[in-house]
Amino acid sequence: MYKQAPIAAAIGLALALPGIAPAEVEVSGYLKNETAIFAKDGQVTGEAQGMLDRSGHDSGDLLKFQNQARLFLNDDLAESTSWHADLDLIYDTEGVNDDYRGHKAYTAHDWLRELYLDSELGGWSLRLGKQQVVWGTADGIKLLDIINPTDFRELNQDTMADARIPIWMLNAERNIGDNGNIQFIISQHEENKIPGLNGNGDSGHPFLMKGVDSITGQVNGFLHVAPNLANVASSFSSAALGGLFTGSLNPAGLTPFTGLTVDGFASQANITAFPCPPTGCDGTQTPVSFGPGATVLNNITQNGLYQGDPNGNNNVTNLMSVTGALPSDVTWTPSSASSAFEFMSNATFATFNTFAANAQHSAVTSEYRVNRPDDLDLNYGTRFKGSSGGLNFSLNYFYHYDANPAVDLSWHDAVTGQQLVTELRSRGTVLDPATGAALADGALVTRDNAPGAIDPFGTNTATLLLRNPVTNQYYGASNPDLVGALGSNGLSANAAKLRFTEHYQRVHSIGASFDYALDTAFAPIVLRGEILYDKDTLQPVVDKRLLALGDLEGALRTEKQDMLKYVLGAEVNVLTNLLISGQFIQFINLDYENTRRTCTTQTGINFDCSRYTADPATLHLSNGLARGQEVDNFFSLFLSKPFGPSQEHRWNNITIYEEGGGWWNRFDVEYSFKDELLGSFEWNQYWGDKDTTFGQFQKSSNLQVGLKYLF
């Protein structure tokens, strides 16, 4: 169904008002093909279907084969009143799924791209309908251009006009005096379209960012890591119930193992346990050696407890840092973690009880949900433009839902949906920060007071429990409150579910722009700039100390942080119409979080357990959940020149460098064979540090040709 907000319905009704006699409709448009191929061999982020999957594309493989028929309809309805429609019939055979092949509303492939009415009323110019409004004009980057959301299916490669998503709005402006103009906008909310940010994950998309893959990716996304980790927990729970670790049946399962952590198990040189039959140990079995702890953990992780065990991960999700298919093909380095269990090195085996299945319910599952604003929650903006003494300027304000989604985690009852409360329960010697005294065994530990250095005997661990605030029941395979010391009503018959909720934050955006033409002896130079202050944006914050304890909800969250962004540029025409434009771009996080800490595992391994603002574009299990920058700098250089006997052709080149070592260069040529037939060529090259915004797309470098027929 085509989504339509009330503002769209109201505008549609206005467009259909009777009593206005249409004139002859003017029809124009074009037919276009764009074909792109990969310029490099390799595997793009999120493409792998497992930890050992190295398959990918070859240089020369198709990246895009897109055919497009675009129609522009224009008509005068009455004096000072006209309407416009932009229909875009487009299909890309190489889209990774239906969302990226043909029509999808409110994307770059929306068939109804624009539909609006232009009119004059009382000195105001009115445009009502589905449209684009351009506030910012920076090269290669959207800063002040915030009215319309963006489709990032091709990252920054598309022109701004094609990547911008038209939305329904009321747009009114009028001139003030000789040099002023005021504009008011009321628009619907619509989010940026970011590949992979959905429950599907868009595996194989060439422009899927690492930060998105860490949420929804098949291998590295916590959406899939959590339930697969819970399956492993179920294997250990079954082993504990059967007496693998105690030598006899153990009805308490994993709940007594509050003093044994993941690292305490994985770092052991040799695991000794009991070879229990399928019915469980009966006290007559003799303990035997199962091998090094990391190997045993990996064996149970990948294969379960028996051949064909459905709890086996089979090297799909990034739970262990595997190097091959054998259980011994594994590394264990919590000091430079790159897998889920390494990041959760201080989690107790009693915590795994919370995730595990029993005879009544499954193990922990996960889901992805989208919580969009109500249709009546509109965006409101205003802009004043003026000029004085050769200086052109604007003042801008936009009260809106941030087009960049935020994703937060929360625990819920898998059946009722009731949100659960996360509890960290102490074991023995966790200290109360207020008194310095040891908390009683089983006492609540606050997240701010979570233990970071686990002693060799595990006497100061913290175990994660989930409690239902309505039923006062706990969740997991076995009841963690067998003797009633925690005052609960026992164990829930339902499993827990980890919910990933995409939502949108109200933001105040205050901005300004300027441009000034400066005459010099060399050539006229245009100086320009844009600045934007965003209040209350949500940024990802990672707490590795909580992650080490298995507290996913507390460790991976978003928090309000104000951002200041600006661009300063200069452009000049030299030689024969060669435009040279240089820019300095800076993003400043005014509320940057950076609490540096070092923690210690049960076997004495030190690791970084800081709390920090993460980089939303690149944080990933493979790079230690990359830290963001308090100040992020970019530099760009844009060149453009017409050529040919009548200057009818043009070439352009833009280079953007990101501090940290990421590069993007786009070279493109438009060639006019005749007035109605245009050809194009484009080369997009990405290189540099693979953990930067641009460098991560090295394997997505591409060559593109196009043919466009105008009518």
Residue, then its C-alpha position, 0 to 999 in steps of 0.5 A: m500500500y502507498k503510505q500517505a500522511p494526512i498532510a498529503a491527503a489534504i494537499g491532494l484534495a486541494l489539487a483536485l478542487p473543481g472549478i479550475a479549467p485546465a489548459e493543455v498539459e505539457v509533457s517532457g521527460y527522458l529515457k535513461n539507462e545506467t550500467a555500473i560494474f565493480a572496479k575491484d574484486g572482493q566482498v562487501t560489508g554484510e555480504a558473508q553468510g558465515m564466518l568462513d564465507r570468503s565469496g564475493h564479486d569479481s572486478g567487472d561484475l554488474l553492480k547496477f543495470q538501471n532503466q528509467a522512464r521519467l515524465f514531467l507534466n506541467d499545466d497552467l490551471a488559471e492565472s498565477t496557478s499551475w501544477h507539476a508532476d514528476l513520474d519516475l518509472i525505474y527498475d534496477t535488475e541488480g538490486v539486492n532485493d525488491d526494495y532496491r529493484g523497482h518502486k518503493a514509496y519515499t525512496a529514490h525509486d518512488w514512481l510518484r516523485e513529485l506532485y505539487l500546485d504553485s499559486e499566488l495568494g496575498g503576496w505569498s508564493l505557495r507550493l503545496g504538494k510533494q516536492q523538494v526544498v533545497w537549503g544547502t549547496a555544499d559540494g558532495i555533502k548535505l549540511l544545511d540541506i535538511i528539509n528532505p530526507t536522503d536515499f543513501r542506496e548509492l552513498n554519495q554517488d547520486t546527484m543531490a537532486d536524485a538522492r533527495i526524497p520528495i515529501w508532502m509539504l506546505n511551502a510558502e514564501r514572499n519577498i520582504g523589501d528589496n533584498g529579503n525573502i521569508q519562507f515557511i514550511i510545514s512538512q511530513h516526517e520521512e526518514n533517510k533510507i540507509p541500506g541494511l537498517n531494517g529487519n532484513g539486513d539487505s545482505g550483499h548491498p554494495f553500500l552497507m555501512k559497518g555501523v548498520d551491519s553491527i545491528t542487522g548483519q547476518v554474521n556481525g549484527f547483534l540482532h542475530v548474535a543475541p539469539n545464536l548466543a542464547n542457543v549456545a547458552s542452552s547447550f551449556s544449560s543442558a550440559a549443566l543439568g546433566g552433570l557435565f560439570t558436577g558429575s551428577l544431575n544438577p536441577a539448578g542448571l547454570t544458576p550456581f555458576t556465578g563465579l565462573t566467567v566466559d574468560g575463566f572457562a576459555s582461558q583454562a589450559n585444560i577443561t576437565a569434565f564428566p563424560c555423561p551419557p544422554t540420560g545424564c551423569d549419575g555420580t559414577q563417571t570419572p572426569v576426563s580432559f576435554g582440551p583447552g578452554a577456548t577449543v571446548l567453548n568453540n566446539i560447543t558453540q559451533n557444534g552443540l552437544y551432539q552431531g546435528d544439534p540445532n543449537g550449533n552455530n555452525n560458524v555462521t554468527n560471529l560468536m568466536s574468532v574462528t580461523g577454520a572449521l575445526p574446533s581448535d581453529v580459534t583464537w581467544t584474545p579479550s584484550s583485542a576482542s573481535s567476537a561476541f564472546e571475547f567482548m563478553s569475557n566477564a559474563t558469568f555462566a549464571t548469566f547464560n541461564t537467563f538466555a537459555a531455553n527449557a522444556q517450557h520455552s525457547a531460548v532468547t529471540s530477537e526482533y526488529r521494530v520501527n516506531r515512527p512518529d504519528d502522522l500528525d507530528l509534523n516538521y516546521g521550518t522557516r528561513f530568511k534570505g537577504s543580501s547586503g553590500g554583496l553579502n548574501f546570507s540566510l538564517n534557518y530554523f527547522y524543528h523536526y524529527d531527525a531523518n537519521p534513525a536511532v536504534d535502541l535495545s530493550w528486553h521484553d516478554a516474548v509472549t506478552g510484550q511486557q518490557l522487562v527490567t535488567e538486574l545485575r546481581s552481585r557475588g560477594t565482594v562487589l563494593d558499594p560506592a557510597t559506603g565502601a562495604a561489600l554488598a551482600d551476595g545477590a544484592l543489586v549492582t548499579r550499572d555505574n558500579a558494575p565490576g570491572a576487575i574480576d578476581p581469580f576466584g570469581t568472588n566479585t562477579a555480577t550476574l545478569l537477570l531479567r525480571n518482569p515488573v508486573t508478575n515479579q518473575y525471572y526469565g531463563a532455563s532455571n529459577p535463579d531465586l530457588v530459595g526466595a532470597l530475591g523476593s520473586n514469584g519464581l520463573s516465568a513460563n515464557a522466554a525473553k526477547l531482545r527488541f531492537t527499536e528504530h525510532y526518531q528524535r525531535v531535533h532543533s536545527i539552527g543554521a545559517s549560510f553566506d556567500y560573498a564575491l571577492d574581486t582579486a587581481f587573480a580572479p573573482i573568488v566566491l567565499r561561502g559557508e554553512i553552519l548547523y547546530d543540531k540540539d538533542t540528536l541521538q548518538p550511539v554510546v558503547d559501554k564495554r564494561l557492561l558489554a563484558l558482563g553481558d548487559l547488551e541493553g545497557a552497553l549499546r544505547t543512544e544518548k542525546q548529544d548536541m552537534l555543531k557542523y560547518v563548512l567553509g568554501a572558496e571557489v574560483n573560475v580560471l583558465t577557460n571556465l575551469l571551476i575550482s571549489g575547495q571546502f573544509i568541513q568539520f563536525i563537532n560533538l558538543d557532548y562527546e562521551n569518553t570515559r576511559r577505563t581498563c578492566t581485567t578478566q578472571t584470568g588477569i587479562n587487561f582489556d579496554c572497557s571504556r564508555y564512549t560515543a561510537d562512530p555510527a558509520t563504522l562501529h563493528l565487532s571487527n574493529g572493537l566497536a569503533r570509537g567516534q571522533e569528538v571533532d571530525n574533519f573533512f576536506s574536499l576539492f571539486l573541479s568542473k569544466p565544459f569542453g567541446p566546440s560549443q562547450e556542450h560537454r562537461w567533466n567534473n571531479i570531486t575528491i573528499y578526504e576524511e581525517g583518519g585516512g578515508w578517501w572518495n573520488r568521483f570523476d564523471v563526464e557528460y557528453s552530448f551526442k546531439d541535443e536530445l541524446l546524452g552519454s555519461f561516464e562515471w568512476n567512483q574510487y574508494w580507498g584508505d583506512k577500512d574503518t573510515t566512512f569512505g575507506q570501508f567501501q574500497k570493494s564497492s569502487n565502480l565504473q558506470v556508463g549511461l545513455k539518456y534520450l530527452f523528449 
